[in-house]
Amino acid sequence: MITVYPKHISLKYWAATLLMDYSNEPLPILKDEKQWTKWAKIVAGTGSFLNAGVPSPLKTKKDESLYKDWEEWAFVVYNIMNSRTN
């Protein structure tokens, strides 16, 4: 479960909360907010996120984002991960 709703906060803060909420997962630390799609792609492909069907923010075989910004992707992640019952 993700404890912080991704609204009115910084990406770095939200990313840090994921590390705390999923401390048992090998999630990367977000170092450069401009590279959020690369970070998010790794998150989407990791453990619980992968198993829950969290989508990659990138188009297949391209570095173009499917989302207008990190918040749009984070809302999807938040809803998917918080709808899980386990």
Protein Blocks (a to p, Z undefined) as FASTA:
>chain_A
ZZbdcehiafklmmmmmmmmmmmbccdcdfblklmmmmmmmmmmgcjlmmnopacfbdeh
iabdfbfbfklmmmmmmmmmmmpcZZ
